[in-house]
Amino acid sequence: MKAVPAELLSKLQKRVKYIRNICILAHVDHGKTTLADTLVASNGIISQKMAGKLRYMDSLEEEQLRGITMKSSAISLYFSKAEEHYLINLIDSPGHIDFSSEVSTAVRLCDGAIVVIDAVEGVSPQTHAVLRQAWLENIRPVLLVNKVDRLVTELKLTPAESHTHLQQLLEQVNAVMAQLISGDIMKKAALRNDNEKEVESDQTGNGEDNVFNWDSGLHSDENDDAHLYFSPIMGNVVFGSAIDGWAFGIDDFAALYADKLGLNKQVLRKTLWGDFYFNSKTKKVMKGAQKAGKKSLFVQMIMDNIWKVYNTILEQSRDVSQLEKLASALNVKVAAKDLKSSDNRVTVKAIMSQWLPISRATLSIVADYTPSPLDIAEERVEALMCDHSVKFDSLHDETRALKSHFLKCSSEDSEPVIVYVSKMFAVDREIFPENQPGVLSKAELEQRKEIARLRQQQKMADRAREEEESAKIIPPEGEDYGPNSCVPNQEDATSSDSGYRFLAFARIFSGKIKKGQKLYVLGPKHDPTEAIELGLADRLTDNQSLTVETLTGDLHMTQITVQDLYTFMGRELEVMEEIPAGNILGIGGLEEHILKSATLSSTVACTSFSNMMFEAQPIVRVAVEPKNAGDMDRLVKGMRLLNQADSCVQVMVQESGEHVLVAAGEVHLQRCLDDLRKR
C-alpha cells in the first residue's frame, strides 16, 4: 500500500505552502528508525504493531543485521490537521559517526529536522554533531525527547523526579545551542568590524589597529535568539516513547485541561512547563510550586497520569477489570487480547498509542514549527550559492538575480529550473516500477488467458506424442512464449552486468522539472561569470555527448535530457512525469554526468552549490586486491562505482600500483568491502 496515492501526491506536491521537507537526526540507537516506523504506520503502509520491529526504512541487508541505519532513505507521508493537508517529505538518516556524510546529504535537502534524544542517555557526541550540521545548513530543528518510558521502567523515578530530569536534559541541549549561537554571532560581529575598519581606513588613510569589543555582538538588540532554543512553551519540544507509540506536546494537554478546568488555553500553554501549580481553592494557576511544596502543573496534570498507566499495567498481579476502567477513562478502545496479553509492552502500546499517538504529536509540531520551502531564509540562499571565500555581491548580475527565484519557489514554466543533487546511490533494478508486475487491464487478462489455453493444449499434445517428442522441452509456467506474449527486452537485460542502477537524490529549489527537459549539469568548478562571457552554453549545444569523464579544459558542465523522475516511497518508487519546486525527488540516468553531487539548472548563470560540511573525514586506509588476478578489471570497475555511490569514500591508485580504499571508520569500511564483494 502506498503512503499517498499517485493522484493525491501530484496535487499535494503543487501546494508548496503545505510541504515540509524534514529529516530525523540523532545519536545511534536513540530511536530514529523506530520513530520513522511509527510515522510510516500512520499512513497505513505497515501495521502499527510492527512499528519499531520492521525497520521499514532500513532496506539494506546489512542494516537489518547490524540494527543500525547506514544510508539516508526518504518517504512522502500525508498528514491532515485543522482541515489543512500537508505533504511531509521525511528522510531517515544514520546516527553512527561512520555514516555522518549521509546526514550531510540529507540535511542539505531539508528545511527542518526532528532531533531525537534518549531521555536517559541525554546529549551524546553525535547529538552535538547533528545539531551543528543543522545549524550550519540554517534549517529549523524540533526536539523529540524519546524513551521517556525508561524513566519509570528502568530508573524507577517518580513523576516529580522525572520532571526535574527532563528540565536538566533540556538545559544540556540548549547549552549546545548556546555555543553555536554565540559562536555565529561573534563571527558575524568580527566580519562586520573588519568591514567597518576597511571603510574607515579608506576614508582616513589610517590603518591603525582598534580594540574590538566582543560583547557588543552578544548583547546587540538585533540578536534576539530566544526562538532558536528548545522549549515546550514555544511548541518545538515533544516528549514520548517511540517503541510504545506515544508522545505529547504541551498544547495537547493545554487544550484538554482548559475545557475541564475552565481556564484560558494560552495561560495553560505558558504555565504547564515551569514552576507553576494549580490552586484548587482559588481555581487559579499560581507561581512558586517548589517554594509552596506543591506539585507543578506538568507533574500533576501530565506525568502523574502517564505514570499511573505504566504502574497499573506493570504490576505483577494486574487486574484486567482495572485495565478496562483505565482504558474507558482515557476514552480508548482496546482489544481484549491486548488487555490479557502476557507481554506488558503490548498492553502499554495498545493503550498509550491510542491515547497520545506519537504520529499526531510529532507531525503536528513539524507542520506548525518547521518552515515550508517558501520560507527559506535569504541567508541560506546566499550560503548555497557561494562558498565562504566568495561574497554574494561579487557574483554576476544574472547570477544574483536568481536569488529571488529561490525565495519565490515557483513552479511556473517561465521560472528557471534549479535542482541540487546531494548524492548518487545504487538501487536494485527490481525496485524500479517498470520492473515490477503491474495491474493488468482487461485486454491483458484476456491475452494471458489465451496464452494459458494454448499452453494447456501444447501440454496435452506433448503427452500424446511423448515417445517421439520426449526430448522436447515444455516452456515452464510463468514464461510467455505465445505469439502475443510480452517478451522481456533482451537489450535491457544485457545492457548492464550489474543488478543495480544509479539514482540521484535531489531537491528542486525553483521551477518545474519534466521528462524530456534539457538541463545543464554544473560541476564544482563551474564559474557562471566565465560561462556567460565565453558563451559556453553554445559549445554544449554543439556537443551534447559530453560526460563527466570526457570534460576538458575550461568546460565544467554537461547537458542532459531528463529521462526518469521518481518520488521516494521508502522501499518503493513512484514514477512521475513532472515534479514542481519545493519537493524531494529521484532522477535516473545521470550516472555518466555526476560523480558525487552536482547542480542542475536550465541556465548557466546558476552557480554550483557550495560544498557540504562533513563531520567525519575518511581516515581508515586499506589496500584492496582481487583473489584472482583475472578479476582486476572487475575490481577497478567496482571501486569506481563505489566511489560514485558513497559520498564519503575515497578511491586512489598508489605509485606502486596498489588500489587504495579510504573509509570513515571500521563499520564504514566493512560495508564498502561487502558492497565490492556482493554488488
Secondary structure, DSSP 4 states (H G I P E B T S, - for coil): --SS-HHHHHHHHH-GGGEEEEEEEESTTSSHHHHHHHHHHTTTSS-GGGTTTS-TT--SHHHHHHTS--S-EEEEEEEEETTEEEEEEEEE---SGGGHHHHHHHHHT-SEEEEEEETTT-S-HHHHHHHHHHHHTT-EEEEEEE-THHHHHTS---HHHHHHHHHHHHHHHHHHHHHHHHHHHHHHHHHHHHHHHHHHHHHH---------THHHHT-TT---GGGS--GGGT-EEEEETTTTEEE-HHHHHHHHHHHHT--HHHHHHHSSSSEEEETTTTEEEE-HHHHT---HHIIIIIHHHHHHHHHHH-TT--HHHHHHHHHHTT----HHHHS-S-HHHHHHHHHHHHSBHHHHHHHHHHHHSPPGGG--HHHHHHHHS-TTS-GGGS-HHHHHHHHHHHH----TTSPPEEEEEEEEEEEGGGSGGGS--PPPHHHHHHHHHHHHHHHHHHHHHHHTTTTTTTPPPPPTT---STT-----HHHHHS-SSSEEEEEEEEEEESEEETT-EEEEE-TT--HHHHHHHTHHHHHHH-TT--TTT--TT--EEEEE--EEEEEETTEEEEESEEETT-EEEEES-TTT-SS-EEEESSTTSPPPPPPP-SS---EEEEE--SSGGGHHHHHHHHHHHHHH-SS-EEEE-TTS-EEEEESSHHHHHHHHHHHHH-
